Amino acid sequence: MSDLIDDLTGSGDPDFDRARDLLRHGRVDEALDWFEVASTSAADPAVRASACAYAAGVLLSLGRPWEVPAWAEMLRDADGDADLAALLEASARLQLDEVDAAIELLDGVTHPTDPWFPCSATTARVVRAHARYLAGDEEHAFREVMDAGASDPYAPDVWDAIARFCAETDFDPQPLVDALPEDRVLGVLAALASSYAPGVDRIAGVVWARNPGDARVLAIVPRFAARLDSIRALEWSARLRAAGMGRTCPLLARAEDPSVDPADRVRAAALAHASFGDRRAREALERAVASLPDDELGTVLDEVWVLARALTDSVVVAGATTSRRALRIAARLFAGGATEEAYATLVHGLAMADAETLSTDDVVALLPLTALTGLAEIAQRRGEDDVAGILEAVAVVAEH
């Protein structure tokens, strides 16, 4: 949100300046309230217009685009810049997937301006490129980005758009990265840290290839690499660890991120354990396994068995939280040859309180016939006739 604060120059209006200070300190809801106050109470028309622009910008950042057109209209009514009003409304239309309406608004927008709100011709070009890209006109979008880069080659908006191209197309960033002066590389990389991770990965990879071990690249790796797939996160994690920066391992950060798919989190934890022997991986894996849907337990168990066998016990313990989950795991363990472990997991599942809700059809669906008969034999060898009787009875049903 702090990227909305471009100019800290005081306006002379206490409500407006208070709103910007709140925004700078991350107190977004309070800032929005004070921008609303300033939009009607400020004596200076320019301040009222800028307050409207800020309110619209904050709402866009909060993912509330449906509220933005009204603020864009208020900006126009306050005699604010028409190009800026169109740009803000078009950005909202893009968030609402109203691409044609956004393109219509952006046609003719050249140089949005405001005394305090950050905007520029570069911003307009990049938003127009985004709209054209969403409309399927990649050539037009690419041309807009290149034109913006030609006039403002180090602008964060331009490189953010380049990262999008790199993430979603086969665009080659090599020539643009090669053209960056050395004293501009750090600034560009820092501006990209929160951009489209696969695109940042490709751009950072070019810089790295030019200078392996580049500390400027390593400095931003923790900001983007955890948002990559686990294999790419592994590569960057290895580079960080080689530089003595293992505490900021992107692979583990991915494993611990609740917004990542649980199966991907388990995979990341298993790779961190197998590749680096990191003890933190086990705990991260167990938390991820607990979030797995029932039908993914078997597949994940197989993958961990291959990637980091020492962690399979954690998959079993953290995964077998209901009788149905326990039986799924038992079936997969038996199929993999871990018959004693399968039997222990089965017994654990049958002893759980919710086992009373299992019907014969449920057990047949969860345990293949080979597992039923094989586990029944183990129960007989152990003299646990009650378990053997249950499994044999279910096996008879399964056969028919």
N, C-alpha and C positions, 0 to 999 in steps of 0.2 A: 504494500500500500504506500510505502514511502516514496515510490517512483512517481507518485502524483504531486510530490512537493519538489518543484523545480527551482523556484525562486523564493528565497526566504525574506525578501525585502518586505518590510511592513507596509501595509496599505493605509494605515491611519484609521481603520475601522476596527474597533476592539472585538466585535463578534466574529468578523471574518478572520482576523489574525488568530483569535483563540481557536477557531475551527481548524485552521491549518496546523497550529501547534499540536492540537489533540491528534490530528491525523498522523503527524510525524512521529508521535509516541505510540501509535497503534491503537488509540482509543476511537475506533472507527464509528461506532454507533453514536457516541457523543459528538464527534466531529460532524456527522451528517445532520444532527439536530441543529448545530450552530450554523452550518452552511444554510440550512433552511431559514433560520432567523435572519441571517445577513442578506439573503436573497430578497427580503422585503423591507428590512429596516435600515440598510446602509444608505447613507446620504448620497454617496458617489454612485452614479449609474454604472460605472465600470466595475465597481466592487460587487454590485448586485448581479451583474452579468457573470462575473467570474465565480461568484458563489453558486450560481445555477450550473455552471460548467463543472465545478468541483463536485456538486451533488450528483450530477450525471456520471462523472468518472468513478466516484465511489460506488455507486450502484452497479456499474458495469463490473467493477472488481469483485463485488459481492455476489455476482451472478443473479442480479435482479433486473434484467434488461427491460421487462415490461413497464417499469416505472420511468425509464429514461426518456421516451418521447415527450412526455409532459414537461420534463425539465428542459429539453432542447427547445420546446416551444416557448417556455418562460425566458430562456436565453435570448431568443429572437425578440420577444416582447420587450426585453430590457435593452434593446438596441445593441446586443452583443454581436460578435462576429458571426455572420451567416455561415461561413465555411466551417467554423468550429461547431455550430449547432448541427449542421448536416453531418459532419464527421461523427459526432457523438451519437446521433440518432441512427446513422448507418451501422455503427459498431453494435448498437443494441439489436438492430434488425438481423445482423449476422448471428448474434447469440441466439436469436429466436428462429434461426434457419430461414429467414425471409431474405434470401440472397438477391433476388431480382429487385426488391424494394431498396436494398442497400446499395446496389450498383446504380440505381436511378438517383439516389441521394448523393452519391459520390461523384457523379458526372459533373464536371465543372468546378469541383472543389480543388483549389490550388494551394492556398497558403492560409490555413487557419491560424489565427493569432489571438492572444489574450495576455494582459499584463502580468498575470500570475500563474495561470493554469498551463502546464507544459504541453505544447503542441507545435507542430511545424509542418512544412511542406513534405518533409520526409515521412512523418507519421501518416499524412494523408495518402501518400503513394503506397506505403506498405499496407494500409488498410484496404486500399483499392486493389492491390495485388492479391490480398487474401480473399476478397470478394470474387475476383475473377477466377482464382484457383478453385474456390468452392463451386463456381458455376461451370467448371470443367475446361476453362480456357487457360491451360497451363502456359502457353506461349505468351499470351498477354500478361499474365501474372509475373512470369519470369522477366519480361521486359520492364515492367514497372519496378521490380526490385533492383534490376541492374541500373536503371536510370536513377533511382534513389541512391544507390551506392556510388554512382559516378559523382554525384554532387555532394554527398555526405558519407564518405567511405567508412567512417568509424562509428557511425550512429548505432546505438544498441538495437533500435527498431529494425534496421537493415539486416544486421547479423541474426536477429531473432527470426526474420523471414527466411534468411538463407538456411538457418537450422531447420526450419519447417520443410523447405525444399529437400534438404539432405535426408530428412527423416522419412519423407513420403514419396520421393522420386529417386531416380538414379543420377541426380545432379551431382557433379564432381566439384567439391570445394577446393581442390588442389590449387588451381590458378589464383583464386582469390586469396587463399591463405599465403601462398608464395609471394603475393604482392604486398602483404602487410609488412611495414617497417618493424624492425625488432622492438622499437620503443612503443609500439602500439599493440603488440600481441597480448600483453597482460590485461590491458583495458578491454579488449575485445572478448577475451576469455572470461573475464569477470562478469561482463554484461550478459554472457551466454549461460551462466551457471544455472539459472532457473528456467531455461528455454526447453525446447523439445529434446528430450534426452538422447534418442537415437541420432538426431542431427548434430547435437553437441559432441557426441561420441565420434562421429566421422570428422568433424572439424578439429577436435582435440587430437584425434589420431594422426592427422596430417602434421600438426605442430610437433607432436611427439616423434614421428618418423624423421622429421628434420633435425630434431635434437633430442635423442633418447635420454631420459633422466631429467627433462626440463622441469624445474621446480614450479614454474608458472602453471604448467598443466596439472601437476600433482596437487597444487593448491585448490583447484576447483573440482577435482575428481569426486570428493565426498558429496558435492552438491548435485551431481547428475548421475553418477555411475550406479547408485542403488536403484535408479528407475529404469535400468537396462535389463535385458534378459540375464539369467544367471551366468551364462558362459562369458558374456562381455563383462559383467560385474566381476567375475573371477579374474579376468585378465588385468583389469585395473587394480583390483585388490592385491594381486601379486606384485604389481609395480609399486604400489604404496608400501607394501611390507618390505620390499627390497630396499626402499629408502628409509626404513625404520619408522613407518607411519601406520603400523598394524592396528593401532587402537581405533582408527577411523576406517575400518574395513567396509567397503560398500556391500560386499556379499553378505556380511552379517547384518548390516543395516537393512538390506532387502529382506532377510529372514525374519527380522523383528518388526517389519512394517505391516500393521493390520490392514492397510488398504490394498496390499498385494494378495493375489489369489493364494489360498492356503497351500495348495500343492506346489506352487512356485516358491513359497517361503520354505517349505520342507526341503525342496531341491537345493536352495541356496545354503541352508544350514548344513546339509549333507556334504556339499562341495567344500564349504569352509572347513569342516572337520577333516575331510579326506585330504584336502590340499595343504592345509596349514596346521592341522592338529589343534585347532582353536577350541578350548574347553567351553567357551561361551556358546558354541554351536548346539550342544545337546539341549540346553535350556530353551533356546530359540526354537529348535525343532519340536520340542514337546508342546510348546504353546501353539505352534502352527498346526500340529497334528490334531489337537483338541478342536480346532475349527474346521477340520475336513468334513465334507459331506460323507455320509455312510458309504455311498457307492464308489468313492475314490480311495477308500482305505487300502484295498488290496493292491491297486496299481502303485500307490505311493510306497507301500511296504516293499514291493518288488524293486522299485527304483532305489530305495535306501539300501536294500540288501546288496545291490550292485555297486552303488557309489560309496557307501560308508557302512559296511556290515556291522561295525561295532555299535552303531546307533539303532539297530533294528529293535533292540529291547525297549528303547524309548518310544518307538512307534507303537509297539504292542501295549505298553503300560499306559501311555497317554491316549491311545486310540480306543482301547477296550472299555469305554465308559458306560456302555449299555450292553444288554445281552445280545442284541442284534449285531452291534459293532464287534463284540467279542467273537461271535460265530463267524462273521465275515473274515476276521483276521485269522481265526483258527483254520478256516478252509484254505486260505492262501499259504499259511505256514505249512500245512500238510502237503499241499501241492508242490511246495519248494523243498520238501524232504526234511523239514524240521518237525518231525512227527511228535516228539515228546513235548516240545514247546507248544505245538498245536493242541495237544491234549490238555495241557495246563491252562491254556487260554480258554478252551472249551469249558472246562470245569468251572473256571472263574465266571464265565458268562452264565452258565446254568445256575450258579449260586446267587446271582444278583436278583434283587427284588423284582425287577421288571421281567424276569424270565417266566413268571406266571402268565404273562400276556402272550407268550409265544404259542402259536398253534402248530400242529404237525406240518401243515402246509408251509408255515414260516420257516421251520427248520429245514424242510426239503428244499426250499428256495435258496437258503443260505449255505447249506452243506451238500456238495455233490455226493453221489452214491459211493464213490471210491473213498471219500473222506469219512462218510458215515460208517462204512464197514471197517475201514482201517482203524478208526478211533475206537470203535467197539471192541476190536481185538486188543488194543492197548488196555482198555478198561478191564477186560477179562483177565489179562495177564496180571494186572494189579489187584485183582480180586474185588474190583469195584462193580459188583453185579448190577446195582441199581442204574448206574450210568450206562453200562453195557446194554441192559434191557431196554432203556429208552432209545438208544441209538439203533439197536436191532429192530425195534418196532417201527421206527421212522424209516429205516432202510427198506422194510417190506413195503411200506406205502410208496416210497420212491421208485421201487422196481415196477410198480403197477401204475 
